[in-house]
Amino acid sequence: MNEKIKEAFNQIHAEETIKEKTKAAIYQKAIKASRSSHFHRFSLIPALAGLVVLLIGGRWLYFTPIAAISIDINPSLELEVNRLGRVISIESYNEEADLLL
């Protein structure tokens, strides 16, 4: 079987100009592929920087208290609320408040 394949391909001959053009085309395609991979790698940097800014900004938005509610009857508590209206911390001032928490 291998001999038949070799005989079939031995009958095919290409001119030197076609060989040179093929080599040049392959070389150009390889250079384009390497350039485009560099482009994709560097295009991720702004996206990652934006993600970091978004995460830091989201952390600031969520964990920064804008209001404190103090309840000074038994039990005495202080609640800190963020911009979204969620309680982010609770502080107790006596034992009854500790038991309540």
Biopython code that builds the backbone (N, CA, C, O; Angstrom):
import numpy as np
from Bio.PDB.StructureBuilder import StructureBuilder

atoms = [
    (1, "MET", "N", (0.829, -1.198, 0.000)),
    (1, "MET", "CA", (0.000, 0.000, 0.000)),
    (1, "MET", "C", (0.867, 1.253, 0.000)),
    (1, "MET", "O", (0.591, 2.197, -0.740)),
    (2, "ASN", "N", (1.927, 1.269, 0.835)),
    (2, "ASN", "CA", (2.815, 2.429, 0.893)),
    (2, "ASN", "C", (3.518, 2.663, -0.436)),
    (2, "ASN", "O", (3.746, 3.806, -0.831)),
    (3, "GLU", "N", (3.862, 1.576, -1.126)),
    (3, "GLU", "CA", (4.542, 1.709, -2.416)),
    (3, "GLU", "C", (3.632, 2.374, -3.451)),
    (3, "GLU", "O", (4.094, 3.172, -4.266)),
    (4, "LYS", "N", (2.351, 2.047, -3.416)),
    (4, "LYS", "CA", (1.406, 2.647, -4.360)),
    (4, "LYS", "C", (1.272, 4.152, -4.106)),
    (4, "LYS", "O", (1.196, 4.944, -5.045)),
    (5, "ILE", "N", (1.246, 4.532, -2.835)),
    (5, "ILE", "CA", (1.137, 5.954, -2.490)),
    (5, "ILE", "C", (2.402, 6.679, -2.930)),
    (5, "ILE", "O", (2.316, 7.766, -3.501)),
    (6, "LYS", "N", (3.569, 6.103, -2.677)),
    (6, "LYS", "CA", (4.827, 6.727, -3.089)),
    (6, "LYS", "C", (4.888, 6.890, -4.606)),
    (6, "LYS", "O", (5.314, 7.932, -5.106)),
    (7, "GLU", "N", (4.470, 5.877, -5.325)),
    (7, "GLU", "CA", (4.487, 5.961, -6.793)),
    (7, "GLU", "C", (3.541, 7.055, -7.288)),
    (7, "GLU", "O", (3.856, 7.763, -8.245)),
    (8, "ALA", "N", (2.384, 7.195, -6.638)),
    (8, "ALA", "CA", (1.425, 8.205, -7.061)),
    (8, "ALA", "C", (1.979, 9.603, -6.819)),
    (8, "ALA", "O", (1.817, 10.489, -7.658)),
    (9, "PHE", "N", (2.630, 9.806, -5.679)),
    (9, "PHE", "CA", (3.170, 11.129, -5.380)),
    (9, "PHE", "C", (4.467, 11.416, -6.120)),
    (9, "PHE", "O", (4.805, 12.585, -6.302)),
    (10, "ASN", "N", (5.194, 10.420, -6.547)),
    (10, "ASN", "CA", (6.419, 10.638, -7.322)),
    (10, "ASN", "C", (6.121, 11.230, -8.685)),
    (10, "ASN", "O", (6.999, 11.840, -9.295)),
    (11, "GLN", "N", (4.929, 11.068, -9.167)),
    (11, "GLN", "CA", (4.566, 11.600, -10.474)),
    (11, "GLN", "C", (4.244, 13.098, -10.417)),
    (11, "GLN", "O", (4.170, 13.755, -11.455)),
    (12, "ILE", "N", (4.056, 13.629, -9.224)),
    (12, "ILE", "CA", (3.709, 15.042, -9.063)),
    (12, "ILE", "C", (4.990, 15.847, -8.880)),
    (12, "ILE", "O", (5.813, 15.531, -8.022)),
    (13, "HIS", "N", (5.152, 16.889, -9.693)),
    (13, "HIS", "CA", (6.315, 17.769, -9.594)),
    (13, "HIS", "C", (5.830, 19.216, -9.618)),
    (13, "HIS", "O", (4.945, 19.579, -10.393)),
    (14, "ALA", "N", (6.430, 20.035, -8.752)),
    (14, "ALA", "CA", (6.064, 21.456, -8.698)),
    (14, "ALA", "C", (7.256, 22.283, -9.158)),
    (14, "ALA", "O", (8.408, 21.917, -8.927)),
    (15, "GLU", "N", (6.968, 23.389, -9.804)),
    (15, "GLU", "CA", (8.032, 24.280, -10.252)),
    (15, "GLU", "C", (8.604, 25.024, -9.049)),
    (15, "GLU", "O", (7.939, 25.156, -8.021)),
    (16, "GLU", "N", (9.811, 25.498, -9.177)),
    (16, "GLU", "CA", (10.480, 26.205, -8.080)),
    (16, "GLU", "C", (9.756, 27.502, -7.716)),
    (16, "GLU", "O", (9.733, 27.884, -6.545)),
    (17, "THR", "N", (9.175, 28.173, -8.686)),
    (17, "THR", "CA", (8.468, 29.427, -8.383)),
    (17, "THR", "C", (7.235, 29.158, -7.511)),
    (17, "THR", "O", (6.930, 29.927, -6.600)),
    (18, "ILE", "N", (6.546, 28.079, -7.795)),
    (18, "ILE", "CA", (5.369, 27.734, -6.983)),
    (18, "ILE", "C", (5.807, 27.388, -5.565)),
    (18, "ILE", "O", (5.137, 27.763, -4.603)),
    (19, "LYS", "N", (6.913, 26.684, -5.428)),
    (19, "LYS", "CA", (7.424, 26.334, -4.101)),
    (19, "LYS", "C", (7.789, 27.595, -3.309)),
    (19, "LYS", "O", (7.465, 27.715, -2.127)),
    (20, "GLU", "N", (8.458, 28.518, -3.970)),
    (20, "GLU", "CA", (8.857, 29.757, -3.293)),
    (20, "GLU", "C", (7.640, 30.589, -2.888)),
    (20, "GLU", "O", (7.608, 31.132, -1.784)),
    (21, "LYS", "N", (6.642, 30.696, -3.763)),
    (21, "LYS", "CA", (5.431, 31.437, -3.437)),
    (21, "LYS", "C", (4.691, 30.795, -2.259)),
    (21, "LYS", "O", (4.166, 31.493, -1.392)),
    (22, "THR", "N", (4.655, 29.473, -2.239)),
    (22, "THR", "CA", (3.998, 28.767, -1.137)),
    (22, "THR", "C", (4.718, 29.017, 0.175)),
    (22, "THR", "O", (4.077, 29.264, 1.197)),
    (23, "LYS", "N", (6.050, 28.956, 0.159)),
    (23, "LYS", "CA", (6.833, 29.227, 1.371)),
    (23, "LYS", "C", (6.596, 30.654, 1.869)),
    (23, "LYS", "O", (6.441, 30.879, 3.070)),
    (24, "ALA", "N", (6.567, 31.612, 0.942)),
    (24, "ALA", "CA", (6.344, 33.010, 1.325)),
    (24, "ALA", "C", (4.946, 33.196, 1.912)),
    (24, "ALA", "O", (4.788, 33.916, 2.899)),
    (25, "ALA", "N", (3.932, 32.563, 1.326)),
    (25, "ALA", "CA", (2.566, 32.684, 1.830)),
    (25, "ALA", "C", (2.447, 32.081, 3.231)),
    (25, "ALA", "O", (1.790, 32.649, 4.103)),
    (26, "ILE", "N", (3.076, 30.948, 3.434)),
    (26, "ILE", "CA", (3.035, 30.314, 4.762)),
    (26, "ILE", "C", (3.750, 31.187, 5.782)),
    (26, "ILE", "O", (3.283, 31.338, 6.911)),
    (27, "TYR", "N", (4.875, 31.759, 5.388)),
    (27, "TYR", "CA", (5.616, 32.637, 6.298)),
    (27, "TYR", "C", (4.798, 33.868, 6.665)),
    (27, "TYR", "O", (4.763, 34.260, 7.831)),
    (28, "GLN", "N", (4.140, 34.485, 5.684)),
    (28, "GLN", "CA", (3.302, 35.659, 5.951)),
    (28, "GLN", "C", (2.137, 35.313, 6.873)),
    (28, "GLN", "O", (1.792, 36.096, 7.758)),
    (29, "LYS", "N", (1.531, 34.147, 6.670)),
    (29, "LYS", "CA", (0.419, 33.735, 7.512)),
    (29, "LYS", "C", (0.883, 33.481, 8.938)),
    (29, "LYS", "O", (0.167, 33.790, 9.891)),
    (30, "ALA", "N", (2.077, 32.919, 9.089)),
    (30, "ALA", "CA", (2.614, 32.672, 10.430)),
    (30, "ALA", "C", (2.895, 33.983, 11.148)),
    (30, "ALA", "O", (2.643, 34.085, 12.348)),
    (31, "ILE", "N", (3.407, 34.979, 10.455)),
    (31, "ILE", "CA", (3.674, 36.289, 11.065)),
    (31, "ILE", "C", (2.360, 36.950, 11.475)),
    (31, "ILE", "O", (2.280, 37.522, 12.562)),
    (32, "LYS", "N", (1.334, 36.887, 10.635)),
    (32, "LYS", "CA", (0.038, 37.465, 10.982)),
    (32, "LYS", "C", (-0.547, 36.796, 12.221)),
    (32, "LYS", "O", (-1.115, 37.467, 13.083)),
    (33, "ALA", "N", (-0.412, 35.493, 12.309)),
    (33, "ALA", "CA", (-0.954, 34.769, 13.469)),
    (33, "ALA", "C", (-0.231, 35.178, 14.742)),
    (33, "ALA", "O", (-0.864, 35.330, 15.787)),
    (34, "SER", "N", (1.080, 35.359, 14.674)),
    (34, "SER", "CA", (1.815, 35.748, 15.885)),
    (34, "SER", "C", (1.479, 37.188, 16.283)),
    (34, "SER", "O", (1.414, 37.493, 17.474)),
    (35, "ARG", "N", (1.269, 38.056, 15.329)),
    (35, "ARG", "CA", (0.889, 39.445, 15.640)),
    (35, "ARG", "C", (-0.502, 39.517, 16.247)),
    (35, "ARG", "O", (-0.736, 40.280, 17.185)),
    (36, "SER", "N", (-1.422, 38.727, 15.716)),
    (36, "SER", "CA", (-2.781, 38.773, 16.240)),
    (36, "SER", "C", (-2.843, 38.203, 17.650)),
    (36, "SER", "O", (-3.663, 38.648, 18.453)),
    (37, "SER", "N", (-1.991, 37.222, 17.971)),
    (37, "SER", "CA", (-2.003, 36.691, 19.334)),
    (37, "SER", "C", (-1.473, 37.733, 20.315)),
    (37, "SER", "O", (-1.937, 37.793, 21.454)),
    (38, "HIS", "N", (-0.514, 38.553, 19.898)),
    (38, "HIS", "CA", (-0.038, 39.639, 20.745)),
    (38, "HIS", "C", (-1.139, 40.674, 20.942)),
    (38, "HIS", "O", (-1.286, 41.232, 22.029)),
    (39, "PHE", "N", (-1.905, 40.927, 19.900)),
    (39, "PHE", "CA", (-3.003, 41.888, 19.998)),
    (39, "PHE", "C", (-4.031, 41.419, 21.016)),
    (39, "PHE", "O", (-4.489, 42.210, 21.841)),
    (40, "HIS", "N", (-4.400, 40.146, 20.967)),
    (40, "HIS", "CA", (-5.386, 39.621, 21.904)),
    (40, "HIS", "C", (-4.860, 39.648, 23.328)),
    (40, "HIS", "O", (-5.614, 39.915, 24.264)),
    (41, "ARG", "N", (-3.590, 39.376, 23.499)),
    (41, "ARG", "CA", (-3.014, 39.370, 24.837)),
    (41, "ARG", "C", (-3.043, 40.775, 25.436)),
    (41, "ARG", "O", (-3.379, 40.938, 26.609)),
    (42, "PHE", "N", (-2.698, 41.779, 24.651)),
    (42, "PHE", "CA", (-2.669, 43.150, 25.161)),
    (42, "PHE", "C", (-4.065, 43.755, 25.262)),
    (42, "PHE", "O", (-4.260, 44.718, 26.004)),
    (43, "SER", "N", (-5.025, 43.221, 24.542)),
    (43, "SER", "CA", (-6.378, 43.760, 24.653)),
    (43, "SER", "C", (-7.052, 43.304, 25.941)),
    (43, "SER", "O", (-8.066, 43.882, 26.332)),
    (44, "LEU", "N", (-6.523, 42.295, 26.606)),
    (44, "LEU", "CA", (-7.092, 41.841, 27.876)),
    (44, "LEU", "C", (-6.697, 42.743, 29.039)),
    (44, "LEU", "O", (-7.388, 42.764, 30.057)),
    (45, "ILE", "N", (-5.612, 43.479, 28.914)),
    (45, "ILE", "CA", (-5.139, 44.326, 30.018)),
    (45, "ILE", "C", (-6.168, 45.384, 30.400)),
    (45, "ILE", "O", (-6.460, 45.506, 31.590)),
    (46, "PRO", "N", (-6.739, 46.158, 29.474)),
    (46, "PRO", "CA", (-7.767, 47.129, 29.883)),
    (46, "PRO", "C", (-9.011, 46.465, 30.466)),
    (46, "PRO", "O", (-9.633, 47.008, 31.379)),
    (47, "ALA", "N", (-9.374, 45.310, 29.951)),
    (47, "ALA", "CA", (-10.543, 44.615, 30.488)),
    (47, "ALA", "C", (-10.296, 44.181, 31.928)),
    (47, "ALA", "O", (-11.179, 44.324, 32.774)),
    (48, "LEU", "N", (-9.119, 43.658, 32.218)),
    (48, "LEU", "CA", (-8.787, 43.252, 33.581)),
    (48, "LEU", "C", (-8.692, 44.463, 34.510)),
    (48, "LEU", "O", (-9.116, 44.396, 35.664)),
    (49, "ALA", "N", (-8.145, 45.555, 34.017)),
    (49, "ALA", "CA", (-8.064, 46.774, 34.826)),
    (49, "ALA", "C", (-9.478, 47.287, 35.147)),
    (49, "ALA", "O", (-9.739, 47.722, 36.269)),
    (50, "GLY", "N", (-10.368, 47.235, 34.184)),
    (50, "GLY", "CA", (-11.750, 47.642, 34.428)),
    (50, "GLY", "C", (-12.435, 46.748, 35.448)),
    (50, "GLY", "O", (-13.218, 47.229, 36.268)),
    (51, "LEU", "N", (-12.151, 45.456, 35.405)),
    (51, "LEU", "CA", (-12.723, 44.527, 36.379)),
    (51, "LEU", "C", (-12.226, 44.833, 37.783)),
    (51, "LEU", "O", (-13.001, 44.791, 38.738)),
    (52, "VAL", "N", (-10.938, 45.142, 37.915)),
    (52, "VAL", "CA", (-10.378, 45.482, 39.225)),
    (52, "VAL", "C", (-11.032, 46.753, 39.762)),
    (52, "VAL", "O", (-11.398, 46.816, 40.936)),
    (53, "VAL", "N", (-11.177, 47.754, 38.917)),
    (53, "VAL", "CA", (-11.820, 49.008, 39.342)),
    (53, "VAL", "C", (-13.268, 48.747, 39.752)),
    (53, "VAL", "O", (-13.741, 49.301, 40.744)),
    (54, "LEU", "N", (-13.960, 47.920, 39.008)),
    (54, "LEU", "CA", (-15.340, 47.588, 39.341)),
    (54, "LEU", "C", (-15.432, 46.869, 40.677)),
    (54, "LEU", "O", (-16.322, 47.161, 41.477)),
    (55, "LEU", "N", (-14.527, 45.935, 40.928)),
    (55, "LEU", "CA", (-14.551, 45.207, 42.203)),
    (55, "LEU", "C", (-14.232, 46.125, 43.379)),
    (55, "LEU", "O", (-14.877, 46.047, 44.424)),
    (56, "ILE", "N", (-13.239, 46.992, 43.207)),
    (56, "ILE", "CA", (-12.890, 47.918, 44.288)),
    (56, "ILE", "C", (-14.022, 48.914, 44.516)),
    (56, "ILE", "O", (-14.366, 49.211, 45.660)),
    (57, "GLY", "N", (-14.595, 49.423, 43.448)),
    (57, "GLY", "CA", (-15.718, 50.356, 43.571)),
    (57, "GLY", "C", (-16.934, 49.694, 44.193)),
    (57, "GLY", "O", (-17.634, 50.313, 44.994)),
    (58, "GLY", "N", (-17.192, 48.447, 43.838)),
    (58, "GLY", "CA", (-18.314, 47.723, 44.420)),
    (58, "GLY", "C", (-18.107, 47.466, 45.901)),
    (58, "GLY", "O", (-19.046, 47.541, 46.693)),
    (59, "ARG", "N", (-16.877, 47.163, 46.265)),
    (59, "ARG", "CA", (-16.569, 46.955, 47.681)),
    (59, "ARG", "C", (-16.785, 48.260, 48.449)),
    (59, "ARG", "O", (-17.355, 48.256, 49.540)),
    (60, "TRP", "N", (-16.335, 49.355, 47.884)),
    (60, "TRP", "CA", (-16.522, 50.658, 48.526)),
    (60, "TRP", "C", (-18.003, 50.976, 48.660)),
    (60, "TRP", "O", (-18.449, 51.448, 49.706)),
    (61, "LEU", "N", (-18.766, 50.720, 47.605)),
    (61, "LEU", "CA", (-20.192, 51.012, 47.616)),
    (61, "LEU", "C", (-20.916, 50.177, 48.665)),
    (61, "LEU", "O", (-21.792, 50.688, 49.363)),
    (62, "TYR", "N", (-20.569, 48.928, 48.783)),
    (62, "TYR", "CA", (-21.296, 48.039, 49.681)),
    (62, "TYR", "C", (-20.881, 48.208, 51.138)),
    (62, "TYR", "O", (-21.736, 48.188, 52.024)),
    (63, "PHE", "N", (-19.583, 48.375, 51.405)),
    (63, "PHE", "CA", (-19.099, 48.350, 52.780)),
    (63, "PHE", "C", (-18.914, 49.732, 53.420)),
    (63, "PHE", "O", (-18.447, 49.809, 54.557)),
    (64, "THR", "N", (-19.256, 50.803, 52.741)),
    (64, "THR", "CA", (-19.167, 52.128, 53.344)),
    (64, "THR", "C", (-20.504, 52.475, 53.995)),
    (64, "THR", "O", (-21.524, 52.570, 53.314)),
    (65, "PRO", "N", (-20.496, 52.666, 55.319)),
    (65, "PRO", "CA", (-21.759, 53.013, 55.969)),
    (65, "PRO", "C", (-22.131, 54.473, 55.704)),
    (65, "PRO", "O", (-21.274, 55.356, 55.733)),
    (66, "ILE", "N", (-23.409, 54.712, 55.446)),
    (66, "ILE", "CA", (-23.856, 56.093, 55.245)),
    (66, "ILE", "C", (-24.810, 56.530, 56.350)),
    (66, "ILE", "O", (-25.126, 57.713, 56.476)),
    (67, "ALA", "N", (-25.265, 55.568, 57.149)),
    (67, "ALA", "CA", (-26.160, 55.912, 58.255)),
    (67, "ALA", "C", (-25.912, 54.959, 59.409)),
    (67, "ALA", "O", (-25.550, 53.798, 59.214)),
    (68, "ALA", "N", (-26.114, 55.475, 60.621)),
    (68, "ALA", "CA", (-26.009, 54.655, 61.821)),
    (68, "ALA", "C", (-27.287, 54.822, 62.617)),
    (68, "ALA", "O", (-27.714, 55.939, 62.909)),
    (69, "ILE", "N", (-27.882, 53.711, 62.958)),
    (69, "ILE", "CA", (-29.110, 53.725, 63.750)),
    (69, "ILE", "C", (-28.751, 53.202, 65.128)),
    (69, "ILE", "O", (-28.260, 52.081, 65.262)),
    (70, "SER", "N", (-28.993, 54.010, 66.153)),
    (70, "SER", "CA", (-28.673, 53.630, 67.518)),
    (70, "SER", "C", (-29.967, 53.423, 68.292)),
    (70, "SER", "O", (-30.820, 54.309, 68.349)),
    (71, "ILE", "N", (-30.099, 52.242, 68.886)),
    (71, "ILE", "CA", (-31.264, 51.910, 69.700)),
    (71, "ILE", "C", (-30.773, 51.860, 71.149)),
    (71, "ILE", "O", (-29.993, 50.977, 71.507)),
    (72, "ASP", "N", (-31.223, 52.801, 71.981)),
    (72, "ASP", "CA", (-30.692, 52.921, 73.332)),
    (72, "ASP", "C", (-31.690, 52.502, 74.402)),
    (72, "ASP", "O", (-31.693, 53.077, 75.491)),
    (73, "ILE", "N", (-32.514, 51.544, 74.130)),
    (73, "ILE", "CA", (-33.342, 50.942, 75.160)),
    (73, "ILE", "C", (-32.816, 49.535, 75.368)),
    (73, "ILE", "O", (-31.974, 49.068, 74.602)),
    (74, "ASN", "N", (-33.294, 48.866, 76.379)),
    (74, "ASN", "CA", (-32.782, 47.519, 76.589)),
    (74, "ASN", "C", (-33.297, 46.608, 75.509)),
    (74, "ASN", "O", (-34.513, 46.435, 75.422)),
    (75, "PRO", "N", (-32.508, 46.040, 74.718)),
    (75, "PRO", "CA", (-31.057, 46.014, 74.547)),
    (75, "PRO", "C", (-30.567, 47.215, 73.742)),
    (75, "PRO", "O", (-31.298, 47.747, 72.907)),
    (76, "SER", "N", (-29.321, 47.642, 73.996)),
    (76, "SER", "CA", (-28.732, 48.779, 73.294)),
    (76, "SER", "C", (-27.928, 48.266, 72.099)),
    (76, "SER", "O", (-26.985, 47.492, 72.259)),
    (77, "LEU", "N", (-28.312, 48.706, 70.907)),
    (77, "LEU", "CA", (-27.673, 48.279, 69.661)),
    (77, "LEU", "C", (-27.343, 49.484, 68.800)),
    (77, "LEU", "O", (-27.944, 50.550, 68.934)),
    (78, "GLU", "N", (-26.366, 49.292, 67.906)),
    (78, "GLU", "CA", (-26.093, 50.290, 66.877)),
    (78, "GLU", "C", (-25.966, 49.552, 65.550)),
    (78, "GLU", "O", (-25.166, 48.624, 65.426)),
    (79, "LEU", "N", (-26.744, 49.958, 64.572)),
    (79, "LEU", "CA", (-26.741, 49.342, 63.250)),
    (79, "LEU", "C", (-26.142, 50.323, 62.251)),
    (79, "LEU", "O", (-26.493, 51.502, 62.257)),
    (80, "GLU", "N", (-25.247, 49.851, 61.398)),
    (80, "GLU", "CA", (-24.716, 50.676, 60.315)),
    (80, "GLU", "C", (-25.317, 50.182, 59.006)),
    (80, "GLU", "O", (-25.359, 48.981, 58.740)),
    (81, "VAL", "N", (-25.784, 51.129, 58.191)),
    (81, "VAL", "CA", (-26.502, 50.810, 56.960)),
    (81, "VAL", "C", (-25.726, 51.378, 55.776)),
    (81, "VAL", "O", (-25.203, 52.491, 55.849)),
    (82, "ASN", "N", (-25.649, 50.614, 54.680)),
    (82, "ASN", "CA", (-24.942, 51.092, 53.489)),
    (82, "ASN", "C", (-25.894, 51.806, 52.532)),
    (82, "ASN", "O", (-27.068, 51.998, 52.850)),
    (83, "ARG", "N", (-25.392, 52.198, 51.363)),
    (83, "ARG", "CA", (-26.185, 52.933, 50.376)),
    (83, "ARG", "C", (-27.354, 52.119, 49.834)),
    (83, "ARG", "O", (-28.337, 52.684, 49.354)),
    (84, "LEU", "N", (-27.251, 50.818, 49.908)),
    (84, "LEU", "CA", (-28.297, 49.953, 49.379)),
    (84, "LEU", "C", (-29.373, 49.625, 50.408)),
    (84, "LEU", "O", (-30.306, 48.874, 50.120)),
    (85, "GLY", "N", (-29.240, 50.194, 51.620)),
    (85, "GLY", "CA", (-30.224, 49.967, 52.656)),
    (85, "GLY", "C", (-30.025, 48.663, 53.408)),
    (85, "GLY", "O", (-30.955, 48.170, 54.047)),
    (86, "ARG", "N", (-28.839, 48.102, 53.342)),
    (86, "ARG", "CA", (-28.554, 46.846, 54.033)),
    (86, "ARG", "C", (-27.704, 47.099, 55.261)),
    (86, "ARG", "O", (-26.830, 47.966, 55.260)),
    (87, "VAL", "N", (-27.965, 46.344, 56.293)),
    (87, "VAL", "CA", (-27.186, 46.461, 57.524)),
    (87, "VAL", "C", (-25.839, 45.772, 57.296)),
    (87, "VAL", "O", (-25.787, 44.593, 56.945)),
    (88, "ILE", "N", (-24.746, 46.526, 57.499)),
    (88, "ILE", "CA", (-23.425, 45.946, 57.272)),
    (88, "ILE", "C", (-22.682, 45.655, 58.564)),
    (88, "ILE", "O", (-21.720, 44.887, 58.555)),
    (89, "SER", "N", (-23.108, 46.254, 59.684)),
    (89, "SER", "CA", (-22.487, 45.907, 60.959)),
    (89, "SER", "C", (-23.456, 46.200, 62.100)),
    (89, "SER", "O", (-24.295, 47.097, 62.023)),
    (90, "ILE", "N", (-23.308, 45.418, 63.147)),
    (90, "ILE", "CA", (-24.129, 45.583, 64.347)),
    (90, "ILE", "C", (-23.185, 45.600, 65.538)),
    (90, "ILE", "O", (-22.316, 44.738, 65.668)),
    (91, "GLU", "N", (-23.364, 46.588, 66.404)),
    (91, "GLU", "CA", (-22.548, 46.674, 67.608)),
    (91, "GLU", "C", (-23.473, 46.654, 68.812)),
    (91, "GLU", "O", (-24.471, 47.373, 68.862)),
    (92, "SER", "N", (-23.124, 45.816, 69.785)),
    (92, "SER", "CA", (-23.954, 45.729, 70.987)),
    (92, "SER", "C", (-23.249, 46.435, 72.136)),
    (92, "SER", "O", (-22.021, 46.455, 72.207)),
    (93, "TYR", "N", (-24.053, 47.024, 73.050)),
    (93, "TYR", "CA", (-23.486, 47.781, 74.157)),
    (93, "TYR", "C", (-23.765, 47.170, 75.531)),
    (93, "TYR", "O", (-23.253, 47.668, 76.533)),
    (94, "ASN", "N", (-24.563, 46.107, 75.601)),
    (94, "ASN", "CA", (-24.799, 45.455, 76.890)),
    (94, "ASN", "C", (-25.053, 43.962, 76.670)),
    (94, "ASN", "O", (-25.080, 43.494, 75.532)),
    (95, "GLU", "N", (-25.237, 43.227, 77.753)),
    (95, "GLU", "CA", (-25.386, 41.776, 77.679)),
    (95, "GLU", "C", (-26.685, 41.358, 77.001)),
    (95, "GLU", "O", (-26.709, 40.364, 76.275)),
    (96, "GLU", "N", (-27.761, 42.101, 77.228)),
    (96, "GLU", "CA", (-29.026, 41.755, 76.580)),
    (96, "GLU", "C", (-28.899, 41.844, 75.050)),
    (96, "GLU", "O", (-29.463, 41.031, 74.317)),
    (97, "ALA", "N", (-28.153, 42.840, 74.594)),
    (97, "ALA", "CA", (-27.925, 42.978, 73.144)),
    (97, "ALA", "C", (-27.083, 41.820, 72.619)),
    (97, "ALA", "O", (-27.324, 41.325, 71.518)),
    (98, "ASP", "N", (-26.097, 41.386, 73.403)),
    (98, "ASP", "CA", (-25.291, 40.228, 72.996)),
    (98, "ASP", "C", (-26.168, 38.983, 72.846)),
    (98, "ASP", "O", (-26.029, 38.214, 71.894)),
    (99, "LEU", "N", (-27.078, 38.806, 73.816)),
    (99, "LEU", "CA", (-27.990, 37.651, 73.746)),
    (99, "LEU", "C", (-28.920, 37.770, 72.554)),
    (99, "LEU", "O", (-29.239, 36.763, 71.923)),
    (100, "LEU", "N", (-29.358, 38.969, 72.233)),
    (100, "LEU", "CA", (-30.238, 39.194, 71.096)),
    (100, "LEU", "C", (-29.524, 38.870, 69.772)),
    (100, "LEU", "O", (-30.109, 38.283, 68.861)),
    (101, "LEU", "N", (-28.278, 39.257, 69.693)),
    (101, "LEU", "CA", (-27.525, 38.989, 68.466)),
    (101, "LEU", "C", (-27.271, 37.517, 68.325)),
    (101, "LEU", "O", (-26.649, 37.088, 67.353)),
]
sb = StructureBuilder()
sb.init_structure("model")
sb.init_model(0)
sb.init_chain("A")
sb.init_seg("    ")
for serial, (resi, resn, name, xyz) in enumerate(atoms, 1):
    if name == "N":
        sb.init_residue(resn, " ", resi, " ")
    sb.init_atom(name, np.array(xyz, "f"), 0.0, 1.0, " ", f" {name:<3s}", serial, name[0])
structure = sb.get_structure()
